[in-house]
Amino acid sequence: MSRAGPCWVLLAVLVPGLVHAAQAAAEAPSLAPLAGGWQSAPIDESVQEIARFALAERQRQEALPISLLEVREVSRQVVAGLNFRLRLRVLRAGHHREASATVYQDLQGQRHLTAWT
């Protein structure tokens, strides 16, 4: 047997294992946050306050009463400040509705309602 023989056998054994490990790593969800990406956030008192701000701004724009029933989901994005994307359940003009709001909070803490659907 030539000297190259054992090397080929070793490669034949190692390469498929390395390929399988690389494929598994590529398919696994990443646990590290994506810089600039949206990340799920807990619904805490600060999020409730941001939701109340969004409702007050929207109510001012529409001149219709809107009440917050529930914050269903929140995600946060770090930019030059913070974006908050909220999924809300509200009472508007006597009807229960789903709403989505995006609030930008700048580095000085000022908030701006940037989207409402």
C-alpha positions in Angstrom: 0.0 0.0 0.0 1.4 3.4 -0.9 1.8 6.2 1.6 -1.1 8.2 0.0 -3.6 5.4 0.8 -4.0 6.1 4.6 -4.4 9.8 3.9 -7.3 9.2 1.5 -9.0 6.9 4.0 -8.6 9.5 6.7 -10.1 12.2 4.4 -12.9 9.9 3.3 -13.8 9.5 7.0 -13.4 13.1 8.2 -14.8 15.1 5.3 -18.4 13.8 5.5 -18.5 14.4 9.2 -17.2 18.0 8.8 -19.8 18.6 6.0 -22.6 17.3 8.2 -21.5 19.5 11.1 -21.3 22.6 8.9 -24.8 21.9 7.5 -26.2 21.4 11.0 -24.7 24.7 12.2 -26.0 26.6 9.2 -29.6 25.2 9.8 -29.6 25.9 13.5 -31.3 29.1 14.6 -28.9 31.7 15.8 -29.2 32.7 19.5 -27.1 35.8 19.2 -29.1 39.0 18.5 -28.8 40.5 15.0 -27.4 44.0 15.2 -30.0 46.4 14.1 -32.6 43.6 13.8 -35.9 43.4 15.7 -35.8 41.4 18.9 -38.7 40.2 21.0 -39.0 42.2 24.3 -40.9 41.6 27.6 -44.2 43.4 28.1 -43.2 45.4 31.2 -44.3 48.7 32.7 -42.0 50.7 30.3 -43.7 49.0 27.3 -47.1 49.7 28.8 -46.1 53.4 29.0 -45.0 53.4 25.4 -48.3 51.8 24.4 -50.2 54.5 26.3 -48.1 57.2 24.5 -49.0 55.6 21.1 -52.7 55.6 21.9 -52.6 59.2 23.1 -50.9 60.3 19.9 -53.3 58.4 17.7 -56.3 59.7 19.6 -55.0 63.2 19.1 -54.6 62.6 15.4 -58.0 61.0 14.9 -60.0 62.9 17.5 -61.7 59.6 18.4 -61.6 57.9 21.8 -59.2 54.9 21.9 -58.6 52.7 25.0 -55.9 50.2 25.5 -57.2 46.7 26.3 -54.0 44.7 25.9 -50.4 44.8 24.7 -50.2 41.5 22.8 -46.6 41.6 21.6 -43.6 43.9 21.5 -40.3 43.9 19.7 -37.5 46.3 19.9 -34.9 47.5 17.5 -31.7 49.3 18.5 -31.0 52.3 16.1 -29.8 55.7 17.1 -32.3 55.4 19.9 -34.9 52.6 20.0 -37.8 51.6 17.8 -40.7 49.7 19.5 -43.1 47.7 17.4 -46.3 47.0 19.3 -49.2 44.7 18.6 -52.2 46.0 20.5 -55.8 45.2 21.3 -57.8 48.5 21.6 -61.3 49.8 22.0 -62.0 52.4 19.3 -65.3 54.0 18.8 -66.9 51.2 20.8 -65.4 48.4 18.8 -62.6 46.0 19.7 -59.8 46.2 17.2 -56.3 44.9 16.6 -53.7 47.7 16.0 -50.0 47.8 15.3 -47.9 50.8 16.3 -44.3 51.8 15.9 -42.8 54.3 18.4 -39.3 55.7 18.0 -37.6 56.9 21.2 -34.6 59.1 20.5 -31.4 59.2 22.6 -32.9 62.1 24.7 -35.9 59.9 25.6 -38.4 61.8 23.3 -41.0 59.6 21.7 -42.6 59.8 18.3 -45.4 57.7 16.9 -44.0 56.7 13.4 -46.6 54.2 12.3 -50.2 53.1 13.1 -52.2 50.5 11.3 
